[in-house]
Amino acid sequence: MTKPAADPTPVETTASRWRSKAPAQPKPAVIARATVITAVMLLLLVGIGSVTNSVLFTAPLAATAMLLVAMHATPPAQPRNVVLGHLVSVVIGLLMVTAFDHHLWVAAVAAGLAVGGMLTLRAAHAPAAATAAVVVLQPVAPLTAVLVFLIGSVLLVAVGWVVGKLIPALRYPTYWW
């Protein structure tokens, strides 16, 4: 008689279940560099928000800054996704305000529609979903909204490009369009 084959499925233990599968922590120099670059980007955005009286617009652009610095090689961080994602979201937010006024439920629907618009244009950029929402929630002239997000996203891409030239490890962008 032959012995039955051993069960090839490994036994899961409590220790293996709780072990983190997260990536390793970056080196302190990488963390410090990312912190400084992001802070500089955010200071530029706060300046734009202060001048245009649209400080809430800083929030989605701040998330964009983090992507450009910490996840610079991913598709959502590339210039096409950043600029086009924010622009389509601004337009959708403005159209929703025009049709339904400034309400939380309108902001939620605008963010959802922005996701669909970005995916249709092959320009997914998660922070831009928040762009549609804040455009609905913060009353501001339509041209101001478009210009703040256009200038803000182009400025962030430009800073990312300069940093990528100065620090070879942060090669950015991977592609432009």
C-alpha positions as CSV (number, residue, x, y, z in Angstrom):
1,M,0.0,0.0,0.0
2,T,1.1,3.5,-0.8
3,K,0.9,6.3,1.7
4,P,-1.5,9.1,0.8
5,A,0.2,12.2,-0.5
6,A,0.9,15.0,1.9
7,D,-1.3,18.0,1.6
8,P,0.7,20.5,-0.4
9,T,-1.2,23.5,1.1
10,P,1.1,25.2,3.7
11,V,-0.4,25.7,7.1
12,E,-1.1,29.3,7.8
13,T,0.0,30.4,11.3
14,T,-1.0,33.4,13.2
15,A,2.5,34.9,12.7
16,S,2.4,34.5,8.9
17,R,-1.1,36.0,8.8
18,W,-0.1,39.2,10.5
19,R,3.3,39.7,8.8
20,S,3.3,42.8,6.8
21,K,3.5,42.6,3.0
22,A,4.1,46.3,2.7
23,P,7.2,47.5,1.0
24,A,10.3,48.2,3.0
25,Q,10.7,51.6,4.6
26,P,12.7,54.0,2.5
27,K,16.1,55.1,3.7
28,P,16.1,58.2,5.9
29,A,17.7,60.3,3.2
30,V,14.9,59.4,0.7
31,I,12.2,60.2,3.3
32,A,13.9,63.6,4.1
33,R,14.2,64.5,0.4
34,A,10.6,63.6,-0.3
35,T,9.4,65.6,2.7
36,V,11.4,68.7,1.6
37,I,10.3,68.5,-2.1
38,T,6.7,68.0,-1.2
39,A,6.7,70.9,1.3
40,V,8.2,73.2,-1.4
41,M,5.5,72.1,-3.8
42,L,2.8,72.7,-1.2
43,L,4.1,76.2,-0.4
44,L,3.8,77.1,-4.1
45,L,0.2,75.8,-4.1
46,V,-0.7,77.7,-0.9
47,G,0.6,80.8,-2.7
48,I,-1.7,80.2,-5.7
49,G,-4.6,79.4,-3.4
50,S,-4.1,82.5,-1.3
51,V,-3.9,84.8,-4.4
52,T,-7.0,83.3,-6.0
53,N,-9.0,83.0,-2.7
54,S,-9.4,79.3,-3.4
55,V,-7.5,77.6,-0.6
56,L,-9.6,74.4,-0.7
57,F,-8.3,73.7,-4.2
58,T,-4.9,73.1,-2.5
59,A,-6.1,69.7,-1.1
60,P,-6.3,67.7,-4.4
61,L,-3.2,69.3,-5.7
62,A,-1.4,68.4,-2.4
63,A,-2.3,64.7,-3.1
64,T,-0.9,65.2,-6.6
65,A,2.4,66.5,-5.1
66,M,2.7,63.4,-3.0
67,L,2.2,61.2,-6.0
68,L,4.8,63.1,-8.0
69,V,7.4,62.8,-5.3
70,A,6.8,59.4,-3.7
71,M,5.3,57.4,-6.7
72,H,6.8,59.3,-9.6
73,A,7.1,56.3,-11.9
74,T,3.4,55.2,-11.7
75,P,0.9,56.1,-14.4
76,P,-1.2,58.4,-12.2
77,A,1.8,60.6,-11.6
78,Q,2.6,61.1,-15.3
79,P,2.0,64.6,-16.8
80,R,-0.8,63.4,-19.1
81,N,-2.7,62.0,-16.1
82,V,-2.0,64.9,-13.8
83,V,-3.0,67.7,-16.1
84,L,-5.8,66.0,-18.0
85,G,-7.2,64.4,-14.9
86,H,-7.5,67.8,-13.1
87,L,-8.9,69.6,-16.2
88,V,-11.6,67.0,-16.9
89,S,-12.5,67.0,-13.2
90,V,-12.8,70.9,-13.1
91,V,-15.0,70.9,-16.1
92,I,-17.2,68.2,-14.7
93,G,-17.4,70.0,-11.4
94,L,-18.3,73.3,-13.0
95,L,-21.0,71.6,-15.2
96,M,-22.5,70.0,-12.1
97,V,-22.6,73.3,-10.2
98,T,-24.2,75.0,-13.2
99,A,-26.9,72.3,-13.4
100,F,-27.5,71.6,-9.7
101,D,-25.8,74.3,-7.5
102,H,-23.4,73.8,-4.6
103,H,-24.5,70.8,-2.5
104,L,-22.7,67.8,-1.0
105,W,-24.6,65.3,-3.0
106,V,-23.6,67.2,-6.2
107,A,-20.0,67.0,-5.1
108,A,-20.2,63.3,-4.6
109,V,-21.8,62.7,-8.1
110,A,-19.3,65.1,-9.7
111,A,-16.4,63.1,-8.2
112,G,-17.9,59.9,-9.5
113,L,-18.4,61.3,-13.0
114,A,-14.9,62.6,-12.9
115,V,-13.6,59.1,-12.5
116,G,-15.6,58.0,-15.5
117,G,-14.3,60.9,-17.5
118,M,-10.7,60.3,-16.6
119,L,-10.9,56.6,-17.4
120,T,-12.5,57.4,-20.7
121,L,-9.6,59.7,-21.5
122,R,-7.0,57.2,-20.2
123,A,-5.9,59.8,-17.7
124,A,-6.7,58.3,-14.3
125,H,-5.4,60.5,-11.5
126,A,-7.1,59.8,-8.1
127,P,-6.5,63.2,-6.6
128,A,-8.5,64.7,-9.5
129,A,-11.7,63.1,-8.3
130,A,-11.4,65.4,-5.3
131,T,-10.9,68.3,-7.7
132,A,-14.4,67.8,-9.0
133,A,-15.8,67.7,-5.5
134,V,-14.0,70.9,-4.3
135,V,-15.0,72.8,-7.4
136,V,-18.6,72.0,-6.4
137,L,-18.1,72.9,-2.7
138,Q,-16.1,76.1,-3.0
139,P,-17.9,78.9,-4.9
140,V,-15.4,80.6,-7.2
141,A,-15.5,82.0,-10.7
142,P,-15.3,79.2,-13.3
143,L,-12.3,80.7,-15.1
144,T,-10.5,80.9,-11.7
145,A,-11.2,77.3,-11.0
146,V,-9.9,76.2,-14.4
147,L,-6.8,78.4,-14.1
148,V,-5.9,77.4,-10.6
149,F,-6.0,73.7,-11.5
150,L,-4.3,74.2,-14.8
151,I,-1.5,76.3,-13.4
152,G,-1.2,74.2,-10.3
153,S,-1.0,70.9,-12.1
154,V,1.5,72.2,-14.7
155,L,3.6,73.8,-11.9
156,L,3.7,70.5,-10.0
157,V,4.8,68.6,-13.2
158,A,7.4,71.3,-13.9
159,V,8.8,71.0,-10.3
160,G,8.8,67.2,-10.7
161,W,10.7,67.5,-14.0
162,V,13.3,69.8,-12.5
163,V,13.8,67.6,-9.5
164,G,14.1,64.6,-11.8
165,K,16.9,66.4,-13.7
166,L,18.7,67.3,-10.5
167,I,18.3,64.0,-8.7
168,P,18.7,61.1,-11.2
169,A,17.1,58.6,-8.8
170,L,13.8,60.6,-9.2
171,R,13.7,60.4,-13.0
172,Y,10.5,62.1,-13.9
173,P,8.4,61.8,-16.0
174,T,8.4,58.3,-17.4
175,Y,6.4,59.6,-20.3
176,W,4.8,62.9,-21.2
177,W,1.7,62.1,-23.1
